[in-house]
Amino acid sequence: MDPVSPTAERLQRQFAFIVEVDKLKEIFRQTLLINSRRRENDAEHSWHLCLLVLVLTEHANSAHLDMLRVLKMLILHDIVEIDAGDTFAYDTAGMQNQHEREAVAADRLFGLLPPDQTAEFRALWDEFEARTTPEAKFAAACDRIQPMLLNINTEGASWRKHGITHDQVVARNCHIADGSTTLWEHMAAILDEAVKDGLLTPAVES
């Protein structure tokens, strides 16, 4: 048998990864699309996040972001849900082992790639998860803003379906301020309006 050239072997691994992650289009989230009101899939979410970054970069806390790095993180961060599934943002039980499940998925999925890309993509995924760099903080901020905007524009659909309250949404999303204080102040005001408009249940009084 003729030996496979290094280029051909590399392309085989890259194509295998690209074909495998097509499954992301079939991982559905709790948020609804604004017009059709069907559930959004992860691939649509990832695209929308990248667009958010391009539009909202001027509001980042850091004036010197590596924007390509931010975009890479947002394209890659949900790929692990092909194996681990989508964990609803307010599913406290599911969150108990979410990172562990997703880390195993990251090992398998990014491991389909050539070793140099495996290492790069896994490092980007870990960076996003850690949220310690300015790029990861802004990426995470956009990741939280996008589903909130979908909820606001679908009459609070997934919030109302799951009985989510204002204090839960604030607790879940207040770290937006780590990436952009401007965006968090704006989103906090939108959440207050959502309560007034009946789209979001007021905080539960203790």
C-alpha positions as CSV (number, residue, x, y, z in Angstrom):
1,M,0.0,0.0,0.0
2,D,1.3,3.4,-0.9
3,P,2.1,5.6,2.1
4,V,-0.2,8.5,2.8
5,S,1.5,11.8,2.4
6,P,1.7,14.1,5.4
7,T,-0.5,16.6,3.7
8,A,-3.1,14.0,2.8
9,E,-3.1,12.7,6.3
10,R,-3.5,16.1,7.7
11,L,-6.4,16.9,5.4
12,Q,-8.1,13.6,6.4
13,R,-8.0,14.6,10.0
14,Q,-9.2,18.2,9.3
15,F,-12.0,17.0,7.1
16,A,-13.0,14.4,9.7
17,F,-13.3,17.2,12.3
18,I,-15.3,19.5,9.9
19,V,-17.7,16.7,9.1
20,E,-18.2,15.7,12.7
21,V,-18.9,19.2,13.9
22,D,-21.7,19.5,11.4
23,K,-23.7,17.9,14.2
24,L,-23.6,21.3,16.0
25,K,-26.5,22.3,13.7
26,E,-28.6,19.7,15.4
27,I,-28.0,20.7,19.0
28,F,-30.9,22.8,20.1
29,R,-31.0,25.4,22.8
30,Q,-33.8,26.7,25.0
31,T,-33.9,30.1,23.4
32,L,-36.3,30.7,20.5
33,L,-35.6,32.4,17.2
34,I,-37.4,35.8,17.0
35,N,-39.4,35.2,13.8
36,S,-40.2,31.5,13.5
37,R,-40.2,30.9,17.3
38,R,-38.5,27.5,16.8
39,R,-35.6,26.6,19.1
40,E,-32.2,28.0,18.1
41,N,-29.4,25.6,17.3
42,D,-25.8,25.9,18.6
43,A,-24.4,26.7,15.1
44,E,-26.8,29.6,14.8
45,H,-25.9,30.8,18.3
46,S,-22.2,30.7,17.5
47,W,-22.7,32.7,14.3
48,H,-24.8,35.3,16.1
49,L,-22.2,35.6,18.8
50,C,-19.4,36.4,16.3
51,L,-21.6,39.1,14.8
52,L,-22.3,40.5,18.2
53,V,-18.5,40.8,18.7
54,L,-18.0,42.6,15.4
55,V,-20.8,45.1,16.2
56,L,-20.1,45.6,19.9
57,T,-16.3,45.6,20.3
58,E,-16.1,49.3,20.9
59,H,-17.8,48.7,24.3
60,A,-15.3,46.2,25.6
61,N,-13.5,47.2,28.8
62,S,-10.2,46.5,27.2
63,A,-9.2,48.8,24.3
64,H,-6.7,46.3,23.0
65,L,-8.5,43.0,22.4
66,D,-7.2,40.4,20.1
67,M,-10.4,40.2,18.2
68,L,-9.5,37.1,16.1
69,R,-8.8,35.3,19.4
70,V,-12.3,36.3,20.7
71,L,-13.9,35.1,17.5
72,K,-12.1,31.8,17.6
73,M,-13.2,31.2,21.1
74,L,-16.9,31.9,20.2
75,I,-16.8,29.6,17.2
76,L,-15.3,26.8,19.2
77,H,-16.8,27.1,22.7
78,D,-20.0,25.2,22.1
79,I,-18.7,22.4,19.9
80,V,-18.4,20.3,23.0
81,E,-22.1,20.2,23.3
82,I,-22.2,17.7,20.4
83,D,-21.2,15.1,23.0
84,A,-22.1,16.8,26.3
85,G,-25.5,18.3,25.2
86,D,-26.7,21.8,25.9
87,T,-27.0,22.5,29.6
88,F,-29.8,25.1,30.2
89,A,-28.4,28.2,31.8
90,Y,-30.6,27.8,34.9
91,D,-30.3,24.0,35.3
92,T,-28.4,23.9,38.6
93,A,-28.4,20.2,38.7
94,G,-27.0,19.9,35.2
95,M,-24.3,22.4,36.0
96,Q,-22.9,20.2,38.7
97,N,-20.8,18.1,36.3
98,Q,-21.1,20.3,33.2
99,H,-17.5,21.2,33.0
100,E,-16.3,17.6,33.5
101,R,-18.7,16.4,30.7
102,E,-17.6,19.1,28.4
103,A,-13.9,18.6,29.0
104,V,-14.2,14.9,28.0
105,A,-16.0,16.1,24.9
106,A,-13.3,18.6,24.1
107,D,-10.7,15.9,24.3
108,R,-12.5,13.7,21.8
109,L,-13.7,16.4,19.4
110,F,-10.6,18.5,19.2
111,G,-8.5,15.3,19.2
112,L,-9.8,14.6,15.7
113,L,-7.6,17.3,14.4
114,P,-3.8,17.3,13.7
115,P,-1.9,17.6,17.0
116,D,-1.0,21.3,16.6
117,Q,-4.6,22.3,16.0
118,T,-5.8,20.0,18.8
119,A,-3.5,21.9,21.2
120,E,-4.5,25.3,19.9
121,F,-8.3,24.7,19.9
122,R,-8.3,23.0,23.3
123,A,-6.2,26.0,24.7
124,L,-8.8,28.4,23.3
125,W,-11.7,26.4,24.8
126,D,-9.9,26.3,28.2
127,E,-9.2,30.1,28.0
128,F,-12.9,30.7,27.4
129,E,-13.9,28.5,30.3
130,A,-11.5,30.2,32.7
131,R,-12.6,33.8,31.8
132,T,-9.4,35.3,33.1
133,T,-8.1,37.1,29.9
134,P,-9.6,40.3,28.5
135,E,-10.6,38.3,25.4
136,A,-12.3,35.5,27.3
137,K,-14.2,38.0,29.5
138,F,-15.5,39.9,26.5
139,A,-16.3,36.6,24.7
140,A,-18.2,35.4,27.7
141,A,-20.1,38.7,28.0
142,C,-21.3,38.4,24.4
143,D,-22.3,34.7,25.1
144,R,-24.6,35.9,27.9
145,I,-26.0,38.9,26.0
146,Q,-27.2,37.0,23.0
147,P,-29.8,34.7,24.6
148,M,-31.0,37.6,26.7
149,L,-31.8,39.6,23.6
150,L,-33.6,36.6,22.1
151,N,-35.7,36.3,25.3
152,I,-36.5,40.0,25.3
153,N,-37.7,39.7,21.7
154,T,-39.8,36.6,22.1
155,E,-41.8,37.9,25.1
156,G,-39.5,36.2,27.6
157,A,-40.4,32.8,26.1
158,S,-37.8,30.6,27.8
159,W,-37.8,32.6,31.0
160,R,-41.5,32.2,31.4
161,K,-41.5,28.5,30.3
162,H,-39.0,27.7,33.1
163,G,-40.3,30.2,35.7
164,I,-37.0,32.2,35.7
165,T,-37.0,35.3,37.9
166,H,-35.2,38.7,37.6
167,D,-32.8,37.9,40.4
168,Q,-31.8,34.6,38.7
169,V,-31.1,36.3,35.4
170,V,-29.0,39.0,37.1
171,A,-27.0,36.4,39.1
172,R,-26.4,34.4,36.0
173,N,-25.4,37.3,33.8
174,C,-23.8,40.0,35.9
175,H,-20.3,38.9,35.0
176,I,-21.0,40.6,31.6
177,A,-19.5,43.6,33.5
178,D,-16.1,41.8,33.6
179,G,-16.0,42.2,29.8
180,S,-18.0,45.4,29.4
181,T,-19.4,47.6,32.2
182,T,-21.2,49.6,29.5
183,L,-23.0,46.5,28.1
184,W,-24.0,45.2,31.5
185,E,-25.4,48.6,32.6
186,H,-27.5,48.6,29.4
187,M,-28.6,45.0,29.8
188,A,-29.5,45.6,33.4
189,A,-31.8,48.5,32.4
190,I,-33.4,46.2,29.7
191,L,-34.0,43.6,32.4
192,D,-35.8,46.1,34.6
193,E,-38.0,47.1,31.6
194,A,-38.7,43.4,31.0
195,V,-40.1,43.1,34.5
196,K,-42.3,46.2,34.0
197,D,-43.5,44.7,30.7
198,G,-44.3,41.4,32.2
199,L,-41.7,39.4,30.2
200,L,-39.7,38.5,33.3
201,T,-41.0,37.6,36.8
202,P,-39.8,40.0,39.6
203,A,-37.3,38.8,42.0
204,V,-38.6,36.3,44.6
205,E,-38.7,38.0,48.0
206,S,-37.1,36.1,50.8
